[in-house]
Amino acid sequence: MKKLYFTFLTFFFLALSVFIHAQERYLEPIFDGNDVETVTYATNISVLTGSPEAVTLEADIYTPAGDTATNRPLFLYFHTGNFLPNPINGSTGGTRNDSTVMEIVDRLTSLGYVVAVVEYRMGWNPLGDLDTRISTLLNAAYRGIQDARSAVRFFRKDAVDHGNNFGIDPNKIAYFGQGTGGYISLAASTLDAYQNILIPKFFEEDEDGNLVPYVIEQVHGDPFGTSDAAISLANTVNYEDGTPINSDVQLTVNIGGALADTSWITPNNPPMISFHVPTDGFAPYTEGVLIVPTTGDQIVEVQGSYLVQYKANELGLNDVFINAGLDDPFTHAANVNNDGFEGLFPFIRPIWTNPFNQQPAPENAPWEWWDPEFWSTFDDFPHPSCPAGAPLSQCNFHIINSIVNQDMSPEKGRTYIDSIIGYLVPRAFVAFDLDVDTEVRDLNKADIDFTLYPNPSSGVFKLESEIDMPMLKIEIFDSNGRLIRSFDAGNFYQYQLNLENFAKGMYYARIHFDQGVLSERLIVQ
């Protein structure tokens, strides 16, 4: 019976791997359509109305239609919007159902991914003095970092403690930020401590001449959103067994965003992919002062995709892409203009002429499009750039936003998204280590002198292997083959596995070693 069990389990995982490989899941579109569910992932303090108030934050979760997989990588998508709600942001975009958002969601779910389009808190004062603009915008971005981290923990907790309602692999999560969302995705994956934000450009002088930080931890909370503060609430901090939930991700994608400071990037950060128009007039490609499209105001110096990817390459974050030896048309197209920085895709676009003042108007987001008919008749809220009394026929949301995207169309936007997805797909595949099971060696106990005891157990199991064959990771599956928890074994040859909070029953463990994977049955009684 024991031999039969091992044969079946090996066959189960082998069959799953062969099926995925044959269908080219995550590399080719194999699903048509998606299903969506909206959930509340956090509650936190918003300042959008001027005074702090508690608000709930939602995420729209898209899963491939008809898919039965339950260990799928998850992209957390953050849309653009200048940290102000549409239409106050002066843009034709800035919502969870923008054209670009929906197109990328469709592309990713067709490949087999789960995508959560995440609401984040908005609100800052673009009309105050310079210190007010800098302070309120930095704090808006800081809240976005907290919300991104909270979203990661929400999905990990659901996967581990609440039955994995969305069928994700909690160890394969990525940030995907567009425009303003790109600032969030880059910052949330790199700002590892509050102290790192205490650099000179993030301080202001008070009325007594003292320098004080724009962001104060006791007031605004920690960057992870795990501590209560004056205007910040802790969200989804621990698993049910009391273990803290890690909010790191395995990949960061940025489209047209920038990073507050590249000093935040460290060797502990995930691989990074950036798409950017080098002549972008709002988010600098290399280094420059952030200009907010809403008002044209200059805010604070930031570093763009070029310098982000330069440092990511310098620290070896993108070695996983380099080592994969990727050789495809999208990689070649990016390499023509990226100065050899793996993970950087520059889009060369024209500099238009502003019809109102005949000044240069650099294009910044060729992947965006909107409905001209709707935005040309949008008269409930005049565009902030329009002179008072200007007729809609000469100055409306469509015309103003077209200044930097004069050949805007759905066909053009989708063409650029073709390149975004084409460049992203093989890199996400290797960053998530999605082919690990297709080449893994199946081990047996004799190979590594492995013991597991007691079994059955009330929930605590002791695992031991040879000293020179330490354990790397332990995955726990339920009787239906669903991944329900993953443990980092710390590269030790002894490990105590605690499943005391698991329901009674039979589980399967996959113990990962450098030499391969061992499959074991566990019984919690």
Helices and strands as residue ranges (DSSP letters): H 2-23, E 34-46, E 53-64, E 72-78, H 99-111, E 114-118, H 130-161, E 168-178, H 180-188, G 194-197, G 200-202, E 203-205, E 211-213, H 217-220, E 251-255, E 258-259, G 262-264, E 272-276, E 287-291, E 298-304, H 305-314, H 319-323, H 329-335, E 344-346, E 351-353, E 360-362, H 372-376, H 397-402, H 410-431, G 436-438, H 445-448, E 451-453, E 460-464, E 471-477, E 483-492, E 494-498, E 505-513, E 516-524
